[in-house]
């Protein structure tokens, strides 16, 4: 929906600042709500209920997109969608890590979940490119609204083992936020996540406009070229999930931030369709390394009863960058796109340096998953 929202905002006469603002509003709302949903999930005995509520809520408000007739209306709807959609990923990540406590399994389960996200993005981008060949932007939105409702169905098929009373007691004694931040230098992971997302979101918030108005690409071409990102992302999650077990989550996260900076620098230097394709390919590799590295780092540094909150903070850190990056991008783009891409690349490189200097790679998993593994395996059998 992101590309279609940019095009729809432009059709409704929105200036570049408002086009980038919709990304900022989505990011700001998600930043506030991600940790709220994560904390709520940790307190409740059933993560599945949170997933059901967030998926249905997002689908309801997504249905309003095609009928909005003003930029402000689209921005308001985007905020409402973000309230619910921001809760799905951190809770789903926390749930996925609970299916096994073996060292290889958390990396594997996270890589499977992230691959599913990227595969969905791939088909979404291909669908957008195809739809824009035959339909206008508004009509294309209706197809994605249908998909949003279809995506609710599998959530009801999720199976989750109930937590025992001992875990509930531990939940009540959950450590303070300051303790989570200090553990293994998690604060630097969250800060680097913010800086990386700031740069990527700032770059991506106006990239559709840049490619069509500056480089002269067709809208449908932009949809297809942007699909290179999830094409690379999908297998990269599996690859980096295996690599994480060998080089560690810290090194993988640093690699992801550096590759992200390379995306902005590639757009800065290159102006051809091939250059743009390379940038999208790098973005796919960058996200695969970054999200698997950081999510595994957080999972290995936290207990089960605080993990969704910690992953929610990771998502919130990214969403703050998602909020602020486009605002700055809208200002910088009024000067020149080269200034925009250069600034975003430098910010991300600084994030990689910060992560290198202040994070400490966790040596082993926190206890608290073994009981869950036995219960889930027993329930499945």
C-alpha positions as CSV (number, residue, x, y, z in Angstrom):
1,X,0.0,0.0,0.0
2,X,3.0,2.3,0.6
3,X,3.6,3.0,-3.1
4,X,-0.1,3.5,-3.9
5,X,-0.4,6.0,-1.0
6,X,2.4,8.1,-2.5
7,X,0.8,8.1,-5.9
8,X,-2.7,8.7,-4.5
9,X,-1.4,11.7,-2.3
10,X,0.1,13.2,-5.4
11,X,-3.1,12.7,-7.4
12,X,-5.0,14.6,-4.7
13,X,-2.5,17.5,-5.1
14,X,-0.4,17.0,-2.0
15,X,3.0,18.7,-2.0
16,X,6.2,16.7,-1.4
17,X,6.1,17.5,2.3
18,X,2.6,16.0,2.8
19,X,3.6,13.0,0.7
20,X,6.5,12.3,3.1
21,X,4.4,13.3,6.1
22,X,2.1,10.2,5.7
23,X,5.1,8.0,6.3
24,X,6.0,10.1,9.4
25,X,2.5,9.8,10.8
26,X,2.5,6.0,10.3
27,X,5.9,5.8,12.0
28,X,5.1,8.0,14.9
29,X,1.9,6.1,15.7
30,X,3.7,2.8,15.4
31,X,6.5,4.0,17.6
32,X,4.0,4.7,20.4
33,X,1.9,1.6,20.0
34,X,4.5,-1.2,19.3
35,X,5.8,-1.3,22.8
36,X,2.3,-1.0,24.2
37,X,1.1,-4.0,22.3
38,X,4.3,-5.9,23.2
39,X,3.9,-5.1,26.9
40,X,0.2,-6.1,26.8
41,X,1.2,-9.4,25.1
42,X,3.7,-10.2,27.8
43,X,1.1,-9.6,30.6
44,X,-1.6,-11.6,28.9
45,X,-1.5,-15.4,28.9
46,X,-2.4,-15.6,25.2
47,X,-0.5,-13.8,22.5
48,X,-2.9,-15.1,19.8
49,X,-5.7,-12.8,21.1
50,X,-3.4,-9.8,20.5
51,X,-2.6,-11.0,17.0
52,X,-6.3,-11.4,16.2
53,X,-7.2,-7.9,17.5
54,X,-4.4,-6.2,15.6
55,X,-5.0,-7.9,12.3
56,X,-8.7,-7.3,12.3
57,X,-8.3,-3.7,13.4
58,X,-5.8,-3.0,10.6
59,X,-8.0,-4.6,8.0
60,X,-11.0,-2.5,9.1
61,X,-9.2,0.8,8.7
62,X,-7.4,-0.2,5.5
63,X,-10.8,-0.5,3.9
64,X,-11.2,3.3,4.2
65,X,-8.2,4.1,2.0
66,X,-9.9,4.0,-1.5
67,X,-12.7,6.3,-0.4
68,X,-10.7,9.1,1.0
69,X,-10.8,12.3,-1.1
70,X,-8.2,14.4,0.6
71,X,-4.5,14.1,1.7
72,X,-5.4,14.8,5.3
73,X,-8.0,12.0,5.2
74,X,-5.4,9.6,3.9
75,X,-3.0,10.6,6.6
76,X,-5.7,10.1,9.3
77,X,-6.5,6.7,8.0
78,X,-2.8,5.7,7.9
79,X,-2.5,6.7,11.6
80,X,-5.5,4.5,12.5
81,X,-4.1,1.5,10.5
82,X,-0.7,2.0,12.2
83,X,-2.3,1.8,15.7
84,X,-3.2,-1.9,15.0
85,X,-0.6,-3.0,12.5
86,X,2.3,-1.9,14.7
87,X,1.3,-4.7,17.2
88,X,1.5,-7.6,14.9
89,X,5.2,-8.0,14.2
90,X,6.7,-7.7,17.8
91,X,4.1,-10.2,19.1
92,X,4.5,-12.6,16.2
93,X,8.3,-12.5,16.6
94,X,8.0,-13.2,20.4
95,X,5.7,-16.1,19.7
96,X,8.0,-17.5,17.0
97,X,11.0,-17.7,19.3
98,X,8.9,-19.7,21.8
99,X,8.6,-22.8,19.7
100,X,12.1,-24.0,20.6
101,X,15.0,-23.1,22.9
102,X,17.8,-24.8,21.0
103,X,20.5,-22.3,19.9
104,X,19.8,-22.8,16.2
105,X,16.1,-22.7,16.5
106,X,15.5,-19.1,17.4
107,X,17.5,-17.9,14.5
108,X,15.7,-20.4,12.3
109,X,12.2,-19.5,13.4
110,X,12.9,-15.7,13.1
111,X,14.3,-16.2,9.6
112,X,11.1,-18.2,8.6
113,X,8.9,-15.4,9.9
114,X,10.9,-12.7,8.2
115,X,10.9,-14.6,5.0
116,X,7.1,-14.8,5.1
117,X,7.0,-11.0,5.5
118,X,9.3,-10.5,2.6
119,X,7.5,-13.0,0.4
120,X,4.3,-11.1,1.1
121,X,6.0,-7.8,0.1
122,X,7.3,-9.4,-3.1
123,X,3.8,-10.5,-4.2
124,X,2.4,-7.1,-3.1
125,X,4.9,-5.2,-5.2
126,X,4.4,-7.4,-8.2
127,X,0.6,-7.1,-7.8
128,X,0.9,-3.3,-7.6
129,X,3.0,-3.1,-10.8
130,X,0.5,-5.4,-12.6
131,X,-2.6,-3.5,-11.3
132,X,-1.2,-0.2,-12.4
133,X,-0.9,-1.4,-16.0
134,X,-4.7,-1.9,-16.1
135,X,-6.3,0.2,-13.3
136,X,-5.9,3.5,-11.7
137,X,-4.4,4.0,-8.2
138,X,-7.7,4.1,-6.4
139,X,-9.0,0.9,-8.0
140,X,-5.8,-0.8,-7.3
141,X,-6.2,0.0,-3.6
142,X,-9.4,-2.1,-3.5
143,X,-7.4,-5.3,-4.3
144,X,-5.1,-4.7,-1.4
145,X,-8.0,-4.1,0.9
146,X,-9.3,-7.5,0.0
147,X,-5.9,-9.1,0.8
148,X,-5.9,-7.3,4.1
149,X,-9.1,-9.1,5.1
150,X,-8.0,-12.5,3.7
151,X,-4.8,-12.2,5.8
152,X,-7.0,-12.3,9.0
153,X,-8.0,-15.9,8.4
154,X,-4.7,-17.7,9.1
155,X,-4.4,-15.9,12.5
156,X,-7.2,-18.0,13.9
157,X,-5.3,-21.1,13.0
158,X,-2.3,-20.3,15.3
159,X,-1.7,-22.6,18.2
160,X,-0.2,-21.4,21.4
161,X,0.7,-23.2,24.6
162,X,-0.7,-21.5,27.7
163,X,1.7,-20.2,30.3
164,X,1.9,-21.7,33.7
165,X,1.5,-19.9,37.0
166,X,5.2,-19.7,37.7
167,X,5.7,-17.7,34.6
168,X,2.8,-15.4,35.6
169,X,4.7,-14.7,38.8
170,X,7.8,-13.9,36.9
171,X,5.9,-11.6,34.7
172,X,4.8,-9.6,37.7
173,X,8.5,-9.3,38.7
174,X,9.4,-8.1,35.2
175,X,12.6,-6.1,35.2
176,X,12.5,-2.4,34.7
177,X,13.0,-0.9,31.3
178,X,16.3,0.6,32.3
179,X,17.6,-2.9,33.0
180,X,16.5,-4.1,29.5
181,X,18.2,-1.2,27.9
182,X,21.5,-1.8,29.7
183,X,21.7,-5.5,29.1
184,X,24.4,-6.3,26.5
185,X,24.2,-2.7,25.3
186,X,20.7,-3.1,24.0
187,X,20.3,0.7,24.0
188,X,22.9,0.9,21.2
189,X,21.0,-1.7,19.2
190,X,17.8,0.4,19.6
191,X,19.6,3.6,18.7
192,X,21.3,2.0,15.6
193,X,17.9,0.6,14.6
194,X,16.5,4.2,14.8
195,X,19.3,5.6,12.7
196,X,19.1,2.9,10.1
197,X,15.3,3.3,9.8
198,X,15.7,7.1,9.7
199,X,17.9,6.8,6.7
200,X,16.0,4.1,4.8
201,X,12.6,5.7,5.4
202,X,13.9,9.1,4.5
203,X,15.3,7.7,1.3
204,X,12.2,5.6,0.5
205,X,9.5,8.2,1.4
206,X,10.1,10.1,-1.9
207,X,11.8,7.5,-4.0
208,X,8.6,6.8,-6.1
209,X,8.3,10.5,-6.9
210,X,12.1,10.7,-7.6
211,X,12.0,7.8,-10.0
212,X,9.0,9.0,-11.9
213,X,9.5,12.8,-11.9
214,X,13.3,13.0,-12.0
215,X,14.4,9.8,-13.8
216,X,11.3,9.6,-16.0
217,X,10.2,6.0,-15.1
218,X,6.6,4.8,-15.5
219,X,4.6,4.1,-12.4
220,X,4.2,0.5,-13.3
221,X,8.0,0.2,-13.8
222,X,8.5,1.6,-10.3
223,X,6.3,-1.1,-8.9
224,X,8.2,-3.9,-10.7
225,X,11.6,-2.5,-9.9
226,X,10.7,-2.1,-6.2
227,X,9.9,-5.8,-6.2
228,X,13.6,-6.6,-6.5
229,X,13.8,-5.7,-2.8
230,X,11.6,-8.5,-1.5
231,X,12.9,-10.9,-4.2
232,X,16.3,-10.6,-2.6
233,X,14.9,-10.3,0.9
234,X,13.0,-13.6,1.0
235,X,16.0,-16.0,0.5
236,X,18.3,-13.6,2.4
237,X,16.4,-14.2,5.6
238,X,17.0,-17.9,5.4
239,X,20.6,-17.3,4.5
240,X,21.3,-14.8,7.2
241,X,19.4,-16.9,9.7
242,X,22.1,-19.6,9.2
243,X,24.9,-17.1,9.1
244,X,23.8,-15.6,12.5
245,X,24.6,-18.9,14.2
246,X,28.2,-18.7,12.9
247,X,29.1,-15.0,13.1
248,X,26.7,-13.9,15.9
249,X,23.8,-11.5,15.9
250,X,25.9,-8.4,16.6
251,X,28.1,-8.8,13.5
252,X,25.1,-9.5,11.4
253,X,23.3,-6.4,12.6
254,X,26.3,-4.2,11.8
255,X,26.5,-5.7,8.3
256,X,22.8,-4.9,7.8
257,X,23.2,-1.2,8.8
258,X,26.3,-0.8,6.5
259,X,24.5,-2.4,3.5
260,X,21.5,0.0,4.2
261,X,23.9,3.0,4.0
262,X,25.1,1.6,0.7
263,X,21.5,1.8,-0.7
264,X,21.5,5.6,-0.2
265,X,25.0,6.0,-1.6
266,X,24.1,4.0,-4.7
267,X,21.1,6.2,-5.4
268,X,23.3,9.2,-4.9
269,X,25.9,8.1,-7.5
270,X,23.8,6.1,-10.0
271,X,21.0,7.6,-12.1
272,X,20.1,4.7,-14.5
273,X,17.5,2.0,-14.2
274,X,20.3,-0.5,-13.5
275,X,21.6,1.6,-10.7
276,X,18.2,1.8,-9.1
277,X,17.8,-2.0,-9.5
278,X,21.1,-2.5,-7.7
279,X,20.0,-0.2,-4.9
280,X,16.8,-2.2,-4.4
281,X,18.9,-5.4,-4.4
282,X,21.1,-4.0,-1.7
283,X,18.1,-3.0,0.3
284,X,16.9,-6.6,0.2
285,X,20.2,-7.9,1.5
286,X,20.5,-5.1,4.1
287,X,17.1,-5.8,5.7
288,X,17.7,-9.5,5.8
289,X,20.9,-9.1,7.7
290,X,19.6,-6.2,9.9
291,X,16.3,-7.6,11.1
292,X,17.5,-11.1,11.7
293,X,20.6,-9.8,13.5
294,X,18.8,-7.3,15.7
295,X,15.8,-9.5,16.5
296,X,18.0,-12.4,17.4
297,X,20.2,-10.1,19.6
298,X,17.1,-8.9,21.5
299,X,15.7,-12.4,21.8
300,X,18.9,-13.8,23.2
301,X,19.2,-10.9,25.7
302,X,15.8,-11.1,27.2
303,X,13.6,-13.5,29.1
304,X,10.4,-15.0,27.6
305,X,8.1,-13.0,29.8
306,X,9.6,-9.7,28.7
307,X,10.6,-10.5,25.1
308,X,7.5,-9.1,23.3
309,X,8.0,-5.8,25.1
310,X,11.7,-5.7,24.2
311,X,10.9,-6.6,20.6
312,X,8.2,-3.9,20.7
313,X,10.9,-1.4,21.8
314,X,13.0,-2.5,18.8
315,X,10.0,-1.9,16.5
316,X,9.3,1.4,18.2
317,X,12.9,2.6,17.7
318,X,12.6,1.8,14.0
319,X,9.2,3.5,13.8
320,X,10.6,6.7,15.3
321,X,13.1,6.7,12.5
322,X,10.3,5.9,10.1
323,X,8.5,9.0,11.5
324,X,11.4,11.5,11.5
325,X,13.2,10.4,8.4
326,X,10.5,11.4,5.9
327,X,10.1,14.8,7.5
328,X,13.8,15.6,7.1
329,X,13.7,14.0,3.6
330,X,10.9,16.4,2.6
331,X,13.0,19.4,3.6
332,X,16.2,18.0,2.0
333,X,14.5,17.1,-1.2
334,X,13.5,20.7,-1.6
335,X,17.2,21.5,-1.9
336,X,18.2,18.5,-4.0
337,X,17.8,14.7,-4.0
338,X,21.6,14.4,-3.9
339,X,21.7,16.2,-0.6
340,X,18.9,13.9,0.6
341,X,20.7,10.6,-0.3
342,X,24.0,11.8,1.0
343,X,22.6,12.8,4.4
344,X,20.7,9.6,4.9
345,X,23.7,7.5,4.0
346,X,25.9,9.3,6.5
347,X,23.4,8.9,9.3
348,X,23.2,5.2,8.7
349,X,27.0,4.8,8.7
350,X,27.1,6.6,12.1
351,X,24.6,4.0,13.4
352,X,26.8,1.2,12.3
353,X,29.8,2.8,14.2
354,X,27.7,3.2,17.3
355,X,26.5,-0.4,17.2
356,X,30.1,-1.6,16.7
357,X,31.4,0.3,19.7
358,X,28.8,-0.1,22.4
359,X,26.9,-3.4,21.9
360,X,28.0,-6.7,23.4
361,X,27.0,-9.8,21.7
362,X,25.1,-12.2,24.0
363,X,26.9,-15.5,24.5
364,X,23.9,-17.7,25.1
365,X,20.1,-17.6,25.3
366,X,18.4,-16.4,28.4
367,X,16.6,-19.1,30.3
368,X,12.8,-19.4,30.0
369,X,12.2,-21.0,26.7
370,X,12.8,-24.7,27.6
371,X,9.5,-25.1,29.5
372,X,7.6,-23.5,26.6
373,X,9.2,-25.8,24.1
374,X,8.2,-28.9,26.1
375,X,4.6,-27.6,26.4
376,X,4.2,-26.7,22.7
377,X,5.8,-30.0,21.6
378,X,3.6,-31.9,24.0
379,X,0.5,-30.1,22.9
380,X,1.3,-30.6,19.2
381,X,1.8,-34.3,19.7
